[in-house]
Amino acid sequence: MSLVAVYFFALHPAVLPARNNPAFTLTIDNASSSPYTLKVMTIVALLMTPIVLAYEAWSYWVFRKRLSRDDVHLPEPRQPLSTRPQEQAGAGTG
C-alpha cells in the first residue's frame, strides 16, 4: 500500500504521464473540472440522491416477501424423447 502512495507522490503534478511526448502528460490542472461543473453536479447529486434512495426503499418494500417452493408453480417435467409412447409404438415414422 505504501509503495503505491510513494509512486503517486513521485508523479505529483502528473496524473497520467505520457510516454511519447511530455507535452501530452495529463496533469492535475488538466484533469480537474471547472467550478461551474462542480456546482451543477453538486445540485444534481443533492436532488437525485433522495429520489434514488426512495426508489430503492420502495423496491425493497415491494419485494420484501421471500418466496418458498410452495409459492412457485413449475410445469410438469417432460419425458425424454426415447421414452415417449408414440416413438415406442413406431407411430409417426413414415
N, CA, C and O of each residue as an XYZ file, in Angstrom:
376
protein
N       0.829     -1.194      0.000
C       0.000      0.000      0.000
C       0.869      1.252      0.000
O       0.612      2.192     -0.751
N       1.893      1.260      0.842
C       2.742      2.444      0.914
C       3.560      2.617     -0.367
O       3.933      3.738     -0.713
N       3.842      1.521     -1.070
C       4.568      1.622     -2.330
C       3.751      2.378     -3.374
O       4.301      3.169     -4.140
N       2.453      2.140     -3.407
C       1.571      2.856     -4.331
C       1.526      4.335     -3.966
O       1.566      5.187     -4.854
N       1.444      4.652     -2.689
C       1.420      6.047     -2.253
C       2.722      6.751     -2.627
O       2.693      7.895     -3.080
N       3.854      6.088     -2.446
C       5.147      6.679     -2.823
C       5.187      6.921     -4.327
O       5.691      7.953     -4.771
N       4.668      5.995     -5.111
C       4.653      6.152     -6.570
C       3.819      7.368     -6.978
O       4.243      8.139     -7.839
N       2.653      7.552     -6.381
C       1.809      8.689     -6.729
C       2.407     10.010     -6.251
O       2.259     11.031     -6.922
N       3.075     10.004     -5.106
C       3.741     11.228     -4.659
C       4.914     11.576     -5.563
O       5.218     12.755     -5.741
N       5.579     10.582     -6.138
C       6.690     10.835     -7.057
C       6.190     11.439     -8.370
O       6.902     12.212     -9.012
N       4.965     11.087     -8.767
C       4.383     11.618    -10.001
C       3.679     12.958     -9.805
O       3.097     13.482    -10.754
N       3.715     13.518     -8.615
C       2.790     14.536     -8.116
C       2.092     15.431     -9.136
O       0.869     15.319     -9.217
N       2.699     16.276     -9.899
C       1.821     17.117    -10.729
C       1.168     16.338    -11.857
O       0.148     16.770    -12.394
N       1.739     15.197    -12.227
C       1.187     14.413    -13.335
C       0.215     13.368    -12.801
O       0.524     12.645    -11.854
N      -0.953     13.296    -13.412
C      -1.921     12.250    -13.083
C      -1.661     11.035    -13.965
O      -1.690      9.896    -13.498
N      -1.408     11.292    -15.238
C      -1.135     10.240    -16.211
C      -0.003     10.710    -17.125
O      -0.240     11.480    -18.056
N       1.216     10.256    -16.868
C       2.322     10.717    -17.709
C       2.267     10.104    -19.102
O       1.899      8.941    -19.271
N       2.642     10.912    -20.104
C       2.667     10.438    -21.485
C       4.041      9.847    -21.784
O       5.057     10.385    -21.343
N       4.076      8.754    -22.525
C       5.348      8.118    -22.866
C       5.996      8.758    -24.084
O       7.218      8.895    -24.134
N       5.197      9.149    -25.059
C       5.750      9.622    -26.322
C       6.190     11.082    -26.281
O       7.221     11.423    -26.861
N       5.435     11.954    -25.611
C       5.752     13.369    -25.605
C       5.315     13.956    -24.269
O       4.140     13.850    -23.918
N       6.219     14.569    -23.515
C       5.832     15.143    -22.214
C       4.753     16.213    -22.312
O       4.086     16.500    -21.318
N       4.567     16.803    -23.474
C       3.526     17.820    -23.629
C       2.125     17.228    -23.523
O       1.168     17.951    -23.245
N       1.998     15.925    -23.742
C       0.693     15.265    -23.679
C       0.389     14.683    -22.297
O      -0.605     13.975    -22.136
N       1.215     14.966    -21.313
C       1.005     14.456    -19.958
C      -0.240     15.092    -19.354
O      -0.449     16.300    -19.469
N      -1.055     14.281    -18.719
C      -2.269     14.762    -18.058
C      -1.894     15.182    -16.636
O      -1.449     14.359    -15.836
N      -2.073     16.446    -16.332
C      -1.718     16.961    -15.009
C      -2.976     17.159    -14.165
O      -4.098     16.986    -14.641
N      -2.763     17.523    -12.912
C      -3.897     17.758    -12.010
C      -4.762     18.904    -12.525
O      -5.989     18.839    -12.459
N      -4.122     19.949    -13.036
C      -4.887     21.094    -13.559
C      -5.686     20.722    -14.803
O      -6.821     21.171    -14.967
N      -5.105     19.904    -15.680
C      -5.816     19.483    -16.899
C      -6.983     18.559    -16.572
O      -8.015     18.605    -17.242
N      -6.834     17.724    -15.553
C      -7.832     16.700    -15.256
C      -8.995     17.208    -14.403
O     -10.034     16.552    -14.324
N      -8.834     18.353    -13.775
C      -9.881     18.834    -12.869
C     -11.048     19.446    -13.640
O     -10.888     19.930    -14.761
N     -12.207     19.413    -13.023
C     -13.397     20.021    -13.614
C     -13.453     21.496    -13.255
O     -12.800     21.954    -12.318
N     -14.238     22.214    -14.010
C     -14.392     23.651    -13.732
C     -15.282     23.850    -12.509
O     -16.060     22.961    -12.162
N     -15.178     24.995    -11.858
C     -16.048     25.260    -10.702
C     -17.539     25.212    -11.056
O     -18.353     24.772    -10.244
N     -17.899     25.659    -12.257
C     -19.305     25.627    -12.672
C     -19.797     24.183    -12.759
O     -20.897     23.875    -12.300
N     -18.992     23.296    -13.346
C     -19.369     21.878    -13.451
C     -19.545     21.267    -12.077
O     -20.494     20.515    -11.850
N     -18.644     21.578    -11.158
C     -18.745     21.032     -9.805
C     -20.004     21.533     -9.095
O     -20.632     20.781     -8.350
N     -20.380     22.801     -9.321
C     -21.610     23.326     -8.711
C     -22.839     22.631     -9.276
O     -23.740     22.250     -8.529
N     -22.878     22.465    -10.597
C     -24.026     21.812    -11.225
C     -24.137     20.364    -10.747
O     -25.233     19.899    -10.433
N     -23.023     19.657    -10.689
C     -23.064     18.259    -10.265
C     -23.448     18.131     -8.791
O     -24.084     17.151     -8.404
N     -23.073     19.100     -7.972
C     -23.490     19.081     -6.571
C     -25.001     19.233     -6.456
O     -25.640     18.524     -5.679
N     -25.572     20.150     -7.222
C     -27.029     20.353     -7.209
C     -27.749     19.103     -7.708
O     -28.738     18.672     -7.115
N     -27.253     18.527     -8.795
C     -27.868     17.310     -9.340
C     -27.782     16.171     -8.322
O     -28.752     15.439     -8.125
N     -26.633     16.023     -7.682
C     -26.481     14.955     -6.688
C     -27.413     15.167     -5.500
O     -27.997     14.210     -4.992
N     -27.556     16.421     -5.054
C     -28.444     16.701     -3.925
C     -29.907     16.443     -4.273
O     -30.680     16.037     -3.405
N     -30.298     16.671     -5.521
C     -31.679     16.425     -5.935
C     -31.941     14.950     -6.223
O     -33.004     14.433     -5.878
N     -30.998     14.275     -6.843
C     -31.238     12.903     -7.302
C     -30.998     11.843     -6.229
O     -31.624     10.784     -6.276
N     -30.119     12.090     -5.271
C     -29.833     11.084     -4.246
C     -31.077     10.711     -3.441
O     -31.310      9.518     -3.246
N     -31.885     11.649     -2.966
C     -33.107     11.238     -2.257
C     -34.086     10.462     -3.147
O     -34.772      9.555     -2.675
N     -34.147     10.820     -4.431
C     -35.040     10.099     -5.341
C     -34.577      8.654     -5.509
O     -35.391      7.731     -5.477
N     -33.286      8.460     -5.686
C     -32.747      7.109     -5.840
C     -32.945      6.306     -4.556
O     -33.317      5.134     -4.611
N     -32.702      6.918     -3.419
C     -32.897      6.215     -2.148
C     -34.372      5.863     -1.926
O     -34.678      4.783     -1.422
N     -35.277      6.758     -2.295
C     -36.705      6.465     -2.170
C     -37.104      5.314     -3.081
O     -37.879      4.447     -2.678
N     -36.589      5.295     -4.296
C     -36.898      4.197     -5.214
C     -36.357      2.877     -4.678
O     -37.044      1.858     -4.753
N     -35.144      2.876     -4.141
C     -34.582      1.650     -3.569
C     -35.411      1.164     -2.387
O     -35.650     -0.036     -2.255
N     -35.848      2.072     -1.534
C     -36.691      1.694     -0.394
C     -38.020      1.131     -0.874
O     -38.504      0.140     -0.327
N     -38.615      1.748     -1.886
C     -39.880      1.258     -2.431
C     -39.715     -0.137     -3.036
O     -40.547     -1.012     -2.795
N     -38.651     -0.357     -3.819
C     -38.465     -1.674     -4.431
C     -38.163     -2.729     -3.365
O     -38.573     -3.881     -3.507
N     -37.460     -2.355     -2.316
C     -37.235     -3.296     -1.218
C     -38.558     -3.647     -0.545
O     -38.784     -4.804     -0.190
N     -39.431     -2.658     -0.369
C     -40.731     -2.893      0.270
C     -41.614     -3.787     -0.598
O     -42.309     -4.660     -0.079
N     -41.590     -3.580     -1.901
C     -42.426     -4.368     -2.805
C     -41.968     -5.825     -2.827
O     -42.801     -6.732     -2.834
N     -40.672     -6.059     -2.837
C     -40.136     -7.418     -2.946
C     -39.651     -7.954     -1.602
O     -38.701     -8.736     -1.571
N     -40.267     -7.562     -0.500
C     -39.789     -7.947      0.825
C     -40.112     -9.387      1.194
O     -39.408     -9.980      2.012
N     -41.157     -9.963      0.612
C     -41.563    -11.309      0.990
C     -40.682    -12.333      0.277
O     -40.501    -12.283     -0.940
N     -40.148    -13.244      1.052
C     -39.321    -14.294      0.490
C     -40.221    -15.399     -0.054
O     -41.207    -15.772      0.582
N     -39.886    -15.912     -1.212
C     -40.664    -16.980     -1.818
C     -40.188    -18.337     -1.321
O     -39.003    -18.535     -1.052
N     -41.132    -19.269     -1.202
C     -40.775    -20.643     -0.868
C     -41.107    -21.527     -2.068
O     -41.632    -21.045     -3.071
N     -40.803    -22.807     -1.965
C     -41.095    -23.732     -3.065
C     -42.598    -23.837     -3.322
O     -43.014    -24.084     -4.454
N     -43.409    -23.655     -2.295
C     -44.855    -23.760     -2.457
C     -45.424    -22.585     -3.248
O     -46.498    -22.703     -3.839
N     -44.724    -21.458     -3.266
C     -45.205    -20.279     -3.985
C     -44.904    -20.330     -5.478
O     -45.510    -19.590     -6.252
N     -43.990    -21.179     -5.889
C     -43.565    -21.242     -7.289
C     -44.268    -22.423     -7.945
O     -44.184    -23.549     -7.454
N     -44.962    -22.169     -9.054
C     -45.670    -23.221     -9.775
C     -44.834    -23.612    -10.988
O     -44.695    -22.841    -11.937
N     -44.284    -24.813    -10.944
C     -43.442    -25.295    -12.032
C     -44.263    -26.173    -12.961
O     -45.170    -26.865    -12.498
N     -43.975    -26.167    -14.257
C     -44.687    -27.068    -15.173
C     -44.265    -28.511    -14.919
O     -43.204    -28.780    -14.356
N     -45.113    -29.418    -15.344
C     -44.791    -30.831    -15.190
C     -43.548    -31.172    -16.008
O     -43.385    -30.671    -17.120
N     -42.678    -32.013    -15.475
C     -41.479    -32.372    -16.238
C     -41.840    -33.203    -17.463
O     -42.740    -34.042    -17.417
N     -41.132    -32.958    -18.547
C     -41.382    -33.692    -19.793
C     -40.560    -34.963    -19.796
O     -39.472    -35.028    -19.224
N     -41.108    -35.975    -20.456
C     -40.377    -37.234    -20.576
C     -39.300    -37.091    -21.636
O     -39.478    -36.333    -22.589
N     -38.186    -37.801    -21.495
C     -37.164    -37.783    -22.550
C     -37.737    -38.324    -23.856
O     -38.706    -39.082    -23.832
N     -37.166    -37.956    -24.971
C     -37.678    -38.347    -26.280
C     -37.715    -39.864    -26.464
O     -38.629    -40.382    -27.105
N     -36.755    -40.567    -25.922
C     -36.690    -42.017    -26.151
C     -37.764    -42.787    -25.402
O     -38.012    -43.942    -25.749
N     -38.411    -42.222    -24.405
C     -39.421    -42.942    -23.632
C     -40.840    -42.478    -23.946
O     -41.769    -42.862    -23.235
N     -41.039    -41.676    -24.972
C     -42.380    -41.242    -25.324
C     -43.126    -42.395    -25.999
O     -42.525    -43.148    -26.766
N     -44.418    -42.543    -25.727
C     -45.169    -43.683    -26.236
C     -45.234    -43.750    -27.748
O     -45.173    -44.849    -28.300
N     -45.356    -42.617    -28.456
C     -45.503    -42.688    -29.913
C     -44.224    -43.204    -30.572
O     -44.306    -43.814    -31.639
N     -43.074    -42.990    -29.995
C     -41.839    -43.486    -30.599
C     -41.655    -44.973    -30.326
O     -41.058    -45.673    -31.143
N     -42.155    -45.474    -29.192
C     -42.026    -46.893    -28.885
C     -42.914    -47.727    -29.780
O     -42.552    -48.846    -30.144
N     -44.075    -47.202    -30.143
C     -45.009    -47.959    -30.963
C     -44.704    -47.801    -32.457
O     -45.307    -48.482    -33.286
N     -43.777    -46.913    -32.800
C     -43.435    -46.724    -34.203
C     -44.326    -45.740    -34.890
O     -44.285    -45.652    -36.118
N     -45.136    -44.989    -34.174
C     -46.032    -44.029    -34.770
C     -45.235    -42.817    -35.236
O     -44.252    -42.424    -34.608
N     -45.664    -42.249    -36.318
C     -45.032    -41.039    -36.811
C     -43.841    -41.313    -37.704
O     -43.223    -40.352    -38.161
N     -43.480    -42.524    -37.982
C     -42.376    -42.802    -38.896
C     -42.966    -43.112    -40.235
O     -43.995    -43.782    -40.328
N     -42.356    -42.654    -41.232
C     -43.010    -42.977    -42.449
C     -42.345    -42.553    -43.644
O     -42.841    -42.791    -44.745
